[in-house]
Amino acid sequence: MIIFQDTNHFSQIQQSCVATIGKFDGVHLGHQLILDQLKQKAEQLELPSLVILIEPHPEEFFAASADDCPARLTDLNEKLDLLESFGIDYVFQLAFSKPLSELSAQDYIKDILVDGLGVASFIVGHDFRFGHKRGGDFTLLQKKGMEFDFEVIETAAYERNGHRISSTIIREQLAKGEFSLVEQLLGRPYSIKGRVVRGKQLGTDLGFPTCNINPQRRQIPLHGVFACEVKLGERVLKAAVNIGYRPTLGEDGDALLEAHILDFNEDLYGSTIEVIFKHKIREEVKFTDLEALKRQISADVDQVREVLAQ
């Protein structure tokens, strides 16, 4: 899969493509159905498949603070890994910015879809809005498609129990700890992947060393303590995981994922691990002192052992 951020790069390689567009947060079963539709059309036309991936999310760009935007299910690297795993040929990482938000819908079509990517077929949701003040819609795309000789196809919808699968629904189920249902909606267990970074060694001082990951999100979809599995290469290990803002330490700033891998004593700094969420143990709470925190972590670890043993 080839990833690019400038349409000039694409035009040097290809003259045309079959494309779709979106944030693809979570790359859930609904997204996967669209990707299948994209690949089938690309194969029919003997053209490459291309995903226009909007980054950052417009809600994040306009949000005054992290609290004002929806939590991310997947960061950019996780999305790209997933898109590659589904056999997409190209990803155009469309940088959402002030100039892009001010681009008229007509220029959006002409500059990006027509002149930039040479789109032959554009697969998009009927409710897709684009351009300055969201002035562009499906009807305008169809009209311009006839003018510039590209077809516009409505995306297929994946429904479960009569409800269309969406990233919003998955966020709601994650917040409830409904990991089995989330796995059904994603087509895989929910996980967060990242590189292990060096922390303040507090876990080690308390007797529970952790592997720390920066979730790389303005807003995280999960808070609390969880029973998890950690994938390290081909190995699958059991872990007690805290994800949140560590209120006992009175810290502000970015969220942190801390995984205490059970019965494990290896240096993983710099390694990439995948943390798979299985069961929620409790909410993140503020303790009166570090000794109280240590006692609770010990109880959490015992509970995680019991849950994962089942």
C-alpha positions as a printed NumPy array, in Angstrom:
array([[  0.   ,   0.   ,   0.   ],
       [  1.325,   3.424,  -0.961],
       [  0.544,   6.395,   1.296],
       [  0.859,   9.966,   0.049],
       [ -0.094,  13.482,   1.127],
       [  0.281,  15.354,  -2.154],
       [ -1.833,  14.587,  -5.226],
       [  1.15 ,  15.423,  -7.456],
       [  2.812,  12.292,  -6.109],
       [ -0.157,  10.175,  -7.185],
       [ -0.406,  11.685, -10.665],
       [  3.224,  10.717, -11.321],
       [  2.317,   7.06 , -10.692],
       [ -1.314,   6.725, -11.816],
       [ -3.712,   8.603, -14.051],
       [ -6.951,   7.417, -12.479],
       [ -8.463,   5.433,  -9.609],
       [-11.594,   4.256,  -7.829],
       [-11.887,   6.17 ,  -4.56 ],
       [-13.837,   6.514,  -1.359],
       [-13.46 ,   9.059,   1.436],
       [-13.891,   9.215,   5.187],
       [-12.33 ,   9.212,   8.64 ],
       [-12.547,   5.415,   8.907],
       [-12.298,   5.576,  12.689],
       [-12.197,   1.996,  13.938],
       [-12.309,   0.489,  10.425],
       [-15.392,  -1.419,  11.619],
       [-17.588,  -3.866,   9.675],
       [-19.462,  -0.976,   8.048],
       [-16.175,   0.442,   6.774],
       [-15.035,  -3.009,   5.697],
       [-18.137,  -3.41 ,   3.554],
       [-17.269,  -0.121,   1.812],
       [-13.683,  -1.307,   1.289],
       [-14.972,  -4.501,  -0.31 ],
       [-17.225,  -2.41 ,  -2.553],
       [-14.239,  -0.22 ,  -3.435],
       [-11.992,  -3.154,  -4.335],
       [-14.672,  -4.867,  -6.427],
       [-15.288,  -1.707,  -8.453],
       [-11.551,  -1.12 ,  -8.872],
       [-11.117,  -4.675, -10.147],
       [-14.05 ,  -4.229, -12.533],
       [-12.512,  -1.056, -14.002],
       [ -8.942,  -2.408, -13.773],
       [ -7.9  ,   0.636, -11.747],
       [ -6.202,   1.002,  -8.351],
       [ -8.309,   1.339,  -5.182],
       [ -7.745,   4.534,  -3.196],
       [ -8.959,   5.687,   0.219],
       [ -9.043,   9.421,   0.909],
       [ -8.342,   9.433,   4.635],
       [ -9.274,  12.666,   6.431],
       [ -6.693,  13.532,   9.13 ],
       [ -7.106,  15.023,  11.621],
       [-10.828,  14.475,  12.115],
       [-12.697,  17.748,  11.458],
       [-14.239,  17.538,  14.953],
       [-10.726,  17.458,  16.404],
       [ -9.58 ,  20.375,  14.263],
       [-12.424,  22.63 ,  15.374],
       [-12.505,  21.492,  19.034],
       [-11.293,  24.057,  21.564],
       [-10.221,  21.243,  23.907],
       [-10.014,  17.448,  23.97 ],
       [-13.306,  17.326,  25.876],
       [-15.066,  18.912,  22.899],
       [-14.337,  16.153,  20.385],
       [-15.346,  12.477,  20.175],
       [-12.905,   9.871,  21.435],
       [-10.845,   8.149,  18.768],
       [-11.157,   4.412,  18.314],
       [ -7.96 ,   4.206,  16.257],
       [ -4.999,   6.496,  15.76 ],
       [ -3.573,   7.208,  12.307],
       [ -1.007,   4.391,  12.319],
       [ -3.605,   1.839,  13.433],
       [ -5.934,   2.957,  10.625],
       [ -3.183,   2.651,   8.034],
       [ -2.235,  -0.834,   9.241],
       [ -5.863,  -1.931,   9.025],
       [ -6.407,  -0.43 ,   5.563],
       [ -3.301,  -2.199,   4.315],
       [ -4.508,  -5.492,   5.789],
       [ -7.696,  -5.167,   3.69 ],
       [ -5.716,  -4.865,   0.472],
       [ -6.128,  -1.183,  -0.395],
       [ -3.672,   0.036,  -3.053],
       [ -3.355,   3.738,  -2.141],
       [ -4.184,   6.026,   0.765],
       [ -4.321,   9.776,   0.209],
       [ -3.902,  11.351,   3.636],
       [ -5.999,  14.494,   3.201],
       [ -4.85 ,  17.015,   5.798],
       [ -7.872,  18.77 ,   7.263],
       [ -6.867,  22.395,   7.732],
       [ -8.264,  25.918,   7.686],
       [ -7.619,  26.335,   3.93 ],
       [ -9.333,  23.008,   3.225],
       [-12.327,  23.973,   5.385],
       [-12.668,  27.17 ,   3.342],
       [-12.435,  25.444,  -0.049],
       [-15.719,  25.628,  -1.942],
       [-17.504,  22.377,  -2.706],
       [-16.999,  22.928,  -6.447],
       [-13.253,  23.491,  -6.022],
       [-13.081,  20.491,  -3.669],
       [-14.367,  18.299,  -6.498],
       [-12.276,  19.918,  -9.262],
       [ -8.976,  20.287,  -7.379],
       [ -8.945,  17.054,  -5.375],
       [-11.119,  14.474,  -7.118],
       [-10.749,  15.455, -10.769],
       [ -7.396,  17.198, -11.273],
       [ -5.654,  15.68 ,  -8.259],
       [ -6.712,  12.032,  -8.339],
       [ -8.426,  11.53 , -11.7  ],
       [-11.286,   9.708, -10.002],
       [-13.191,   7.435, -12.38 ],
       [-15.633,   6.166,  -9.773],
       [-16.342,   7.719,  -6.364],
       [-18.004,   5.619,  -3.662],
       [-19.496,   7.759,  -0.908],
       [-22.291,   7.855,   1.636],
       [-25.524,   9.591,   0.71 ],
       [-25.135,  11.842,   3.772],
       [-21.554,  12.918,   2.951],
       [-20.996,  16.673,   3.242],
       [-17.911,  18.542,   2.114],
       [-16.532,  21.925,   1.158],
       [-16.929,  25.32 ,   2.801],
       [-19.708,  25.272,   5.418],
       [-20.49 ,  21.697,   4.295],
       [-22.011,  23.101,   1.124],
       [-21.391,  20.023,  -1.014],
       [-23.584,  16.929,  -0.964],
       [-24.339,  13.712,  -2.839],
       [-26.526,  15.505,  -5.395],
       [-23.756,  17.968,  -6.262],
       [-21.305,  15.086,  -6.658],
       [-23.677,  13.39 ,  -9.108],
       [-24.098,  16.612, -11.092],
       [-20.341,  17.242, -11.249],
       [-19.745,  13.59 , -12.033],
       [-21.726,  13.975, -15.244],
       [-19.778,  17.151, -16.043],
       [-16.328,  15.675, -15.389],
       [-17.075,  12.092, -16.435],
       [-16.863,  10.175, -13.17 ],
       [-19.57 ,   8.007, -11.64 ],
       [-20.872,   8.421,  -8.094],
       [-21.948,   5.297,  -6.212],
       [-23.665,   5.232,  -2.84 ],
       [-21.887,   3.194,  -0.189],
       [-23.433,  -0.026,   1.009],
       [-24.747,   0.052,   4.593],
       [-23.96 ,  -2.646,   7.151],
       [-26.723,  -3.095,   9.717],
       [-26.978,  -5.139,  12.885],
       [-30.372,  -5.673,  14.516],
       [-31.778,  -2.949,  12.277],
       [-29.15 ,  -0.365,  13.264],
       [-26.43 ,   0.926,  11.002],
       [-22.989,   0.22 ,  12.449],
       [-21.125,   3.42 ,  13.26 ],
       [-18.069,   4.581,  15.171],
       [-20.416,   6.402,  17.568],
       [-22.222,   3.18 ,  18.513],
       [-18.905,   1.429,  19.087],
       [-17.702,   4.267,  21.355],
       [-20.891,   3.943,  23.388],
       [-20.429,   0.183,  23.802],
       [-16.767,   0.579,  24.756],
       [-17.758,   3.06 ,  27.461],
       [-20.106,   0.371,  28.849],
       [-17.365,  -2.27 ,  28.755],
       [-19.307,  -4.363,  26.241],
       [-16.199,  -5.832,  24.639],
       [-17.913,  -8.91 ,  23.223],
       [-20.414,  -6.753,  21.318],
       [-17.657,  -4.377,  20.197],
       [-15.74 ,  -7.355,  18.799],
       [-18.817,  -8.281,  16.744],
       [-19.098,  -4.724,  15.374],
       [-15.398,  -4.408,  14.56 ],
       [-14.899,  -7.932,  13.284],
       [-11.956,  -8.214,  15.708],
       [-11.283,  -7.574,  19.411],
       [-10.804,  -3.929,  20.375],
       [ -7.168,  -3.065,  20.969],
       [ -4.713,  -0.191,  21.242],
       [ -1.283,  -0.587,  19.679],
       [  1.795,   1.484,  20.402],
       [  5.465,   1.726,  21.214],
       [  6.527,   1.223,  24.824],
       [  7.916,   4.462,  26.272],
       [  9.817,   5.134,  29.471],
       [  7.678,   6.462,  32.322],
       [  8.397,   7.678,  35.83 ],
       [  9.001,   4.153,  37.165],
       [  6.235,   4.546,  39.767],
       [  4.824,   1.109,  38.954],
       [  8.226,  -0.442,  39.55 ],
       [  8.545,   1.416,  42.861],
       [  5.154,   0.026,  43.926],
       [  6.097,  -3.504,  42.913],
       [  4.023,  -3.576,  39.718],
       [  6.22 ,  -2.533,  36.763],
       [  4.316,  -1.397,  33.682],
       [  4.774,  -1.032,  29.948],
       [  3.599,   2.473,  29.078],
       [  2.003,   3.552,  25.802],
       [  0.914,   7.013,  24.686],
       [ -2.521,   6.348,  23.097],
       [ -1.944,   9.233,  20.634],
       [ -5.474,  10.572,  20.957],
       [ -6.914,  13.906,  22.044],
       [ -9.741,  11.948,  23.651],
       [ -9.479,   8.313,  24.731],
       [-12.446,   5.911,  24.368],
       [-11.746,   4.01 ,  27.606],
       [-10.988,   5.003,  31.204],
       [-10.272,   2.682,  34.095],
       [ -8.655,  -0.639,  34.919],
       [ -9.045,  -3.633,  32.595],
       [ -8.146,  -7.286,  32.218],
       [ -6.267,  -7.479,  28.928],
       [ -4.124,  -9.589,  26.686],
       [ -0.882,  -8.15 ,  25.333],
       [  0.412,  -9.299,  21.959],
       [  4.196,  -9.188,  21.782],
       [  5.212, -10.644,  18.455],
       [  3.743, -14.146,  18.419],
       [  3.308, -14.245,  22.186],
       [  0.018, -13.449,  23.935],
       [  0.463, -12.407,  27.581],
       [ -1.981, -11.562,  30.352],
       [ -1.999,  -8.057,  31.818],
       [ -3.699,  -5.666,  34.223],
       [ -4.072,  -2.363,  32.389],
       [ -4.862,   1.16 ,  33.55 ],
       [ -5.762,   3.76 ,  30.965],
       [ -6.499,   7.323,  31.998],
       [ -4.974,  10.381,  33.612],
       [ -3.561,   9.015,  36.925],
       [ -5.574,  11.256,  39.297],
       [ -3.779,  10.011,  42.43 ],
       [ -0.609,  11.672,  41.167],
       [ -2.442,  14.919,  40.43 ],
       [ -1.186,  14.988,  36.854],
       [ -2.635,  16.937,  33.955],
       [ -1.998,  16.425,  30.271],
       [ -2.049,  13.446,  27.945],
       [ -3.624,  10.14 ,  28.8  ],
       [ -1.398,   7.144,  29.428],
       [ -1.916,   3.411,  29.025],
       [ -0.02 ,   1.376,  31.639],
       [  0.102,  -2.405,  31.242],
       [  1.376,  -4.591,  34.072],
       [  2.116,  -7.896,  32.339],
       [  1.606, -10.763,  34.755],
       [  4.598, -12.945,  35.66 ],
       [  6.837, -11.103,  33.223],
       [ 10.28 ,  -9.577,  33.609],
       [ 11.649,  -8.379,  30.262],
       [ 12.75 ,  -4.942,  29.057],
       [ 10.29 ,  -3.85 ,  26.362],
       [ 11.318,  -0.206,  25.929],
       [ 11.043,   0.69 ,  22.253],
       [  9.033,  -2.437,  21.408],
       [  5.584,  -2.25 ,  19.814],
       [  2.838,  -4.076,  21.672],
       [ -0.891,  -4.501,  21.099],
       [ -3.166,  -4.331,  24.139],
       [ -6.423,  -6.261,  23.646],
       [ -9.246,  -5.326,  26.032],
       [-11.222,  -8.213,  27.527],
       [-13.024,  -7.113,  30.7  ],
       [-13.459,  -3.958,  32.752],
       [-12.362,  -4.27 ,  36.391],
       [-13.21 ,  -0.816,  37.763],
       [-13.255,   2.914,  37.098],
       [-10.153,   5.035,  37.542],
       [-10.301,   6.68 ,  40.999],
       [ -8.159,   8.983,  43.093],
       [ -6.584,   7.43 ,  46.204],
       [ -5.547,   9.228,  49.38 ],
       [ -1.931,   8.082,  49.167],
       [  0.418,   5.736,  47.295],
       [  0.021,   2.965,  49.892],
       [ -3.727,   2.867,  49.252],
       [ -3.031,   2.817,  45.51 ],
       [ -0.606,  -0.092,  45.964],
       [ -3.199,  -2.125,  47.881],
       [ -5.789,  -1.508,  45.178],
       [ -3.377,  -2.485,  42.374],
       [ -2.666,  -5.736,  44.206],
       [ -6.41 ,  -6.434,  44.413],
       [ -6.821,  -5.496,  40.737],
       [ -4.089,  -7.92 ,  39.68 ],
       [ -5.719, -10.734,  41.639],
       [ -9.052, -10.005,  39.967],
       [ -7.453,  -9.862,  36.536],
       [ -5.939, -13.295,  37.131],
       [ -9.359, -14.674,  38.013],
       [-11.118, -13.086,  35.044],
       [ -8.556, -14.2  ,  32.469],
       [ -8.369, -17.697,  33.954],
       [-12.023, -18.104,  33.012]])
